[in-house]
Amino acid sequence: MDLTGLTLRVAAARPHVLLAAVPGGAAVRLAAERLLRARDWPRASTPAQADLLFVAGPDLPELRTPLERLWRDMPAPRARVHARTADEVEDALNAGRALLGPPAVRHASAAPPADAGGHREGDHGARERHEGDDQTPGHDGHGDHGGHGGHGGHGGHGGHGGHSGGQTEMPGGLPMAGQGADRDGLTLDQLHLPLGPFLADWPAGLTVRLVLQGDVVQRVDVDEPARPIDDAAAEAFWVQPWLRAASGEPVPVGEAVRRRAAAHLDSLGRLLAVAGWPAEAVRAWRLRDDLLSGAPRAAVAPRLERFTRRVGRSRTLAWLTRGIGVVTAQKAREAGVGGPAARAGGDVTSRYRQWLADIRHDLPRLEDPAPLDVAVEDSPRGPWSAEHPPSAALIALLPRLLEGAELAAARLVVASLDPDPDELVSRGVVEVARG
């Protein structure tokens, strides 16, 4: 029996896809998620589960090394493709499936253009791996993956990837712990643990570096978001109506509130996946996609009402998230945070319920033709300002909320804020920052 050929045929028929979204690539990620669901291709939450690495978004040189590390950690057979725009997603997925096929199929398939169906480097890497070669570089000491959200039924909050940071590594890439004094003056093992930039159900490209003693976070550092080679290629998808209105283009309120409600559903999907409720996460994302496709209010309103009621009334979800990541409304505003996180004024439970309340509030206005006033209508994460994007304040708030928290709660806290790194690297924002 040709076990290799059988393995290749199985992988090619229904690849497990590891989706690595980079800042500026939200539109590409959304297009990929829609098509993966339509094709019933499962999402992988770790490299060990994946056959196909799909990179979504513009080129970011700073993230090439962690991407190579994801690729290295994937077992054979494997393939890698890259879609820089939403229009390239279908061709890239087709190219990835062809690369995973038996040799006769792979050689019969035409190589995709470098900027359309896939990434030339990824295609060659896939062929090398099929032949038993691994040419990827070694570990460079920055954690990039690990843990998982909720795809395929796994929940889990405290996932993490490899890390060296100058410490001696144990087998499997795990760092050996150092020692440090805890808050009671005792000497405990101290572990440096990075989260990101390519965790499942995680803000695109964000890296949060934790110092742990036991299971308690003692210190938090957040890396600056990576920037693309070409600023014009990066798009802050969720705030596009506000960017266009700020430039003088007439934008109807209905378009803006529809985008805002879809953004909240995207965030809710992440939080539900991290909390271990994958069925409701998928419902959130389907509703998100329906809103983005322009579905009329009458078609989505009953489903949205059922979803918000079911999630909002869940005692288990409230119990799981209660008392985690508490920040008062006053403290949030003092930190420059606005929008849902400031209005919620509380813990993770308060923040996801605020998203649900905002969705219900926006539902009657999905078709409002009045012109958008950016000074009146908040963007999804707060009042829009290119000089001070709302997500910058959310990212700056993370250390305050994570320090002193248990590791198991860290991902829930991040998911409940869900900062959007796209806001910091998009064309309009970068132009303002440069003056």
Secondary structure as UniProt FT lines:
FT   HELIX           3..13
FT   STRAND          17..21
FT   TURN            23..24
FT   HELIX           26..39
FT   HELIX           47..49
FT   STRAND          52..56
FT   HELIX           61..63
FT   HELIX           64..72
FT   STRAND          79..83
FT   HELIX           86..88
FT   HELIX           89..100
FT   HELIX           103..108
FT   TURN            114..117
FT   HELIX           120..130
FT   TURN            131..132
FT   HELIX           151..153
FT   TURN            165..166
FT   TURN            171..172
FT   STRAND          178..181
FT   TURN            183..184
FT   STRAND          187..195
FT   TURN            200..201
FT   TURN            204..205
FT   STRAND          208..213
FT   TURN            214..215
FT   STRAND          216..222
FT   HELIX           231..233
FT   HELIX           237..239
FT   HELIX           240..246
FT   TURN            247..248
FT   HELIX           253..274
FT   TURN            275..276
FT   HELIX           278..292
FT   TURN            293..294
FT   HELIX           297..312
FT   HELIX           315..321
FT   TURN            322..323
FT   HELIX           329..334
FT   TURN            335..336
FT   HELIX           339..344
FT   HELIX           348..362
FT   HELIX           363..365
FT   TURN            366..367
FT   TURN            374..376
FT   TURN            380..381
FT   HELIX           390..402
FT   TURN            403..404
FT   HELIX           407..417
FT   HELIX           422..425
FT   HELIX           427..434
//
